[in-house]
Amino acid sequence: MSRNSRSFYDLIGAFETGVMLFSSAGSCNIERAPDTLLAREFIEIADVEAGGGRCTA
């Protein structure tokens, strides 16, 4: 097995850690994440729908 290979159990553990981090993040952090991706040009906005609230914190 190569050094970069992970076992199935390692992958499950990494997934569970990601889920825990996501669920512990505040809603404002989750709303800011797309703004960060957009600023770094990892994503682009194709269309915007009216409505929805914005976090003020």
N, C-alpha and C positions, 0 to 999 in steps of 0.2 A: 504494500500500500504506500502511496506517496505521502510526503510530509503534509500536504494540504488536504488530504482526505479526512473526512469526518465520519464517525459512525452514525448510524441512524439515531442512536440515543443522544449523541452530541447535537444533532440537528434538532431533535425534539426539545432538548434543553434550551438551545438558542432561541427557538420559536417561543417557548414559554416565557423566557426572559423578555423578549420583545413585546409580547402581549402584556406582561406586567408593567413594563415601562410605559406603554401606550395608555393603559387603563389608569395609571397613576398621574399622568400628565393632566394639567388643567385645560379646560376648554379653550382658553385664550392661546395657550401654546399650540394647541392643535389647529386653531384658526390661523396662527401666524406661520405655520410650516409651509403652506403653499406660497405665501408672500416671499419667504426666504428662497424657495426653489425657483420662483419667478425671477427674483433679483439676480440669482446666480445663473440664469438662463438655462436651467435644467428642464423647464417646462415652458409652454406658452399658452395663453388663453385664446381659445378658439371662439367662444361665445359666452355672453354673460346674461343671466336671467335677472329680472328685477325682483326685489324682495329679499328677505332674509336679514337677520340681525348681524351686527358686527360687535366684536368684543371691544370694550372701551378701556380695559386695564392694560 
